[in-house]
């Protein structure tokens, strides 16, 4: 007999907001492509941070 583990309400709340299509699309990429995407995102975040600092000066 297999017992079912009760659902965790916190986990269920997070799962409701997960876009599975984004996960699926990212899994289609090679590890190298995923890393390049991450590097591009980090570069963009740095650029936004610098722009924000410039505006606050």
Secondary structure, DSSP 8 states (H G I E B T S, - for coil): --------HHHHHHHHT--HHHHHHHHTS-HHHHHHHHHHHHHHHHHHHHHHHHHH-
